[in-house]
Amino acid sequence: MFYKSFPEVKWSFLASMVSRNAGWNMTDLEGKWFKLALDARQRLSFFLTYELANWTIFRDAFPQLLLYRLSLYYNKPLFHLLKAFNVSCFMEAEWQWFWENKDEKRLINSLIINEQNIIQEPVLHNHLLRKKVFGTVSYIIQDFGHYSCVVFPTLEGKLYGFSVHGFQKLDNRISLGQKLASLLFSPIYSEKFHQFSEMTEHSGSRYDYEQYISRKLYRETPILRSVYPVIAHPLNESQKDWVFIKKKKLKKWSKRTDSINSYPEITKWFIHKQHQMQGIIALKHGL
């Protein structure tokens, strides 16, 4: 894990934990309940949405993390090379600032702002996904019912996190990312989340954390690689640098931290929402 070697780059751990959630959402689609709720084409569209968003973010982040590592190795900043990988000039400037000032909080916030902007056009403004995912009744119910959450589990079987609401809005996603970062690195829980990450193999199934909640729970969703292949994505180097389009909002995003004073445990609430959703599906199918 990159974070193990470079704990000052906190975003790498945040991205890893959020990516686990993406995996759990992907395998949900091939579990018992979503197979009843959605047909194969609908499930594929939802999967490709998660897949495209994650690939876009990590494809952009990889050269950033690599050049940071090389900069340390050669003891000189190499961030001017980021433009060769089509990384925003915003992040080139932010990495340079971090190199000179070691401002970890500013770096993680900048990376959150960047990642949510780079998925805006290829994912949220994607014509097919707007029609087949974001415009469907299933998505609208999930959004308004707060059935989608990003959770950080502990080995004690407790869940902490936030529901995902208004995902299509850029401001909402940046705010959510900032709150998740505040939670993940809170002095009270940070070590617990790190222990879960270290001790739990990432299978992509929700059983990764359900096994700690109760011994009575059994695996209802499959292991990710048992149902999904590795997807090859075409490179799109023609996408415009988002910073020139959203420059006016940068000051607002950079100032806002969305830190919170308390992080209530959501285990019971989350399980209730899952049962509620399953009840709706069962009712629809007369089960």
Rosetta blueprint (number, residue, H / E / L):
1 M L
2 F H
3 Y H
4 K H
5 S H
6 F L
7 P L
8 E L
9 V L
10 K L
11 W H
12 S H
13 F H
14 L H
15 A H
16 S H
17 M H
18 V H
19 S H
20 R H
21 N H
22 A H
23 G H
24 W H
25 N H
26 M H
27 T H
28 D H
29 L L
30 E L
31 G L
32 K H
33 W H
34 F H
35 K H
36 L H
37 A H
38 L L
39 D L
40 A H
41 R H
42 Q H
43 R H
44 L H
45 S H
46 F H
47 F H
48 L H
49 T H
50 Y H
51 E H
52 L H
53 A H
54 N H
55 W H
56 T H
57 I H
58 F H
59 R H
60 D H
61 A H
62 F H
63 P H
64 Q H
65 L H
66 L H
67 L H
68 Y H
69 R H
70 L H
71 S H
72 L H
73 Y H
74 Y H
75 N L
76 K L
77 P L
78 L L
79 F H
80 H H
81 L H
82 L H
83 K H
84 A H
85 F H
86 N L
87 V L
88 S L
89 C H
90 F H
91 M H
92 E H
93 A H
94 E H
95 W H
96 Q H
97 W H
98 F H
99 W H
100 E H
101 N H
102 K L
103 D L
104 E H
105 K H
106 R H
107 L H
108 I H
109 N H
110 S H
111 L H
112 I H
113 I H
114 N H
115 E H
116 Q H
117 N H
118 I H
119 I L
120 Q H
121 E H
122 P H
123 V H
124 L H
125 H L
126 N L
127 H H
128 L H
129 L H
130 R H
131 K H
132 K H
133 V H
134 F H
135 G L
136 T L
137 V H
138 S H
139 Y H
140 I H
141 I H
142 Q H
143 D H
144 F H
145 G L
146 H L
147 Y L
148 S L
149 C E
150 V E
151 V E
152 F E
153 P E
154 T L
155 L L
156 E L
157 G L
158 K L
159 L E
160 Y E
161 G E
162 F E
163 S E
164 V L
165 H L
166 G L
167 F L
168 Q L
169 K L
170 L H
171 D H
172 N H
173 R H
174 I H
175 S H
176 L H
177 G H
178 Q H
179 K H
180 L H
181 A H
182 S H
183 L H
184 L H
185 F L
186 S L
187 P L
188 I L
189 Y L
190 S H
191 E H
192 K H
193 F H
194 H H
195 Q H
196 F H
197 S H
198 E H
199 M H
200 T L
201 E L
202 H L
203 S L
204 G L
205 S L
206 R L
207 Y H
208 D H
209 Y H
210 E H
211 Q H
212 Y H
213 I H
214 S L
215 R L
216 K L
217 L L
218 Y L
219 R L
220 E L
221 T L
222 P L
223 I L
224 L H
225 R H
226 S H
227 V H
228 Y L
229 P L
230 V L
231 I L
232 A L
233 H L
234 P L
235 L L
236 N L
237 E L
238 S L
239 Q L
240 K L
241 D L
242 W H
243 V H
244 F H
245 I L
246 K L
247 K H
248 K H
249 K H
250 L H
251 K H
252 K H
253 W H
254 S H
255 K H
256 R L
257 T L
258 D L
259 S L
260 I L
261 N L
262 S L
263 Y L
264 P L
265 E L
266 I L
267 T H
268 K H
269 W H
270 F H
271 I H
272 H H
273 K H
274 Q H
275 H H
276 Q H
277 M H
278 Q H
279 G H
280 I H
281 I H
282 A H
283 L H
284 K H
285 H L
286 G L
287 L L
